[in-house]
Amino acid sequence: MAVCTIVLLGCNKNDDSAMPETASLGAPPLGFDLIDVPNGATEVDVNPILSWESAKNPEGGEVMYDVYLGQETNPNTIYASDIGETSLEIKDRLNLTTTYFWKVVAKDAGQQTSQSNISSFTTRDLNLPDSPLTASAEFPQRDRHSAVVFDDKMWVIGGFFNGESKNDVWHSSNGEIWAMATANGQFSKRISNSIVVFDNKIWIIGGFDGAYKNDVWHTNNGKDWTMATSEADFPPRAGHTSVVFDGKMWIIGGAESEFQQNKDIWYSSDGINWTEATEDAGFPPRIGHTSTVFDNKIWVIGGAAPFTDRFNDIWYSEDGIIWNQATPDEVFSGRSGHTATVFANNLWVIGGRTDDGRKSDLWYSNNGIDWMKDTETGPFSVRYNHTSLSFDDRLWVIAGSSTNGFEQDVWAMD
């Protein structure tokens, strides 16, 4: 006879709550490795594509990725987040010759994470072309001209060739084909003026047209020029420099006669009314120097005191009034007629004339104090009184005076 046993599980009739469930987020994404760029790689392009393995989710759900990229050995800055793919193209150009570290964090819908290993790579040096973008631009040969970036174009204005100063204006959107905006701007033919872009206009300040000038002109199209003032508050001058800083235009140094060089600093918010920030910036009077804005400071580099010395000193100011010397020790040889520009998050100095003659060397710094020589011999001929620009993710050198004479070539480096 079969025996049936019945087990009754009792409960409190007053307890109608559901049976408790154990909450679980499940397992985090599985471990994964970085694939490309390989760890320790060098000469990596400045816009690399980073890729990594897929981090499998044991629960079968979606996995997203955060990419960390920086110069710290354990990067803690998210470069891109919530990426659904397993690769990322770096579209914001990285610095040249710089070591970067990167890692990827995988995360599931419950924000559980797993992290890859940390990998590093070093970016490439500046690419130096074998030939100019154009050896004979549409504009005539020249030196002591001005150049600026405005309205998504490069502009070349005035200068000197074959015994005559110029006031023509040219522009290009690619550096290869140049168009003339005007053969004769309304301002007088001149050399050694300064130029800036301010208030959506190109401004020309002072210069030399047979006399030292302190007039100020501007344009919004390169063809039609308006005189802001025929005699600004600062003394007439040439061989000075100008920058835009703190919402104002600034002029620095220069010469008001063959024997009178200045170390004064002036500024204006409208191009008409000018205020002297300081009569004595602390550095020696000079002409043929360069000035630029970098790291929220105004920088003055090199130059010359006629009949005496060429300088290799570097000065900076956070307010245009108080100036500090960045490099008490010699970095590059003293020079004038060189150029300085900011490119790829570095401050660059290019060419110029030294006591030993013209140069084509390139130097760069990420802080204005520590300098590296990129090359002693650039791809272009040795020269001075040229211009340099940063445009379209490339570093440009335009015309100037070389041992071959006046140039009309255009070089692009990236």
Order of alpha helices (4+ residues) and beta strands (2+ residues): beta-beta-beta-beta-beta-beta-beta-beta-beta-beta-beta-beta-beta-beta-beta-beta-beta-beta-beta-beta-beta-beta-beta-beta-beta-beta-beta-beta-beta-beta-beta-beta-beta
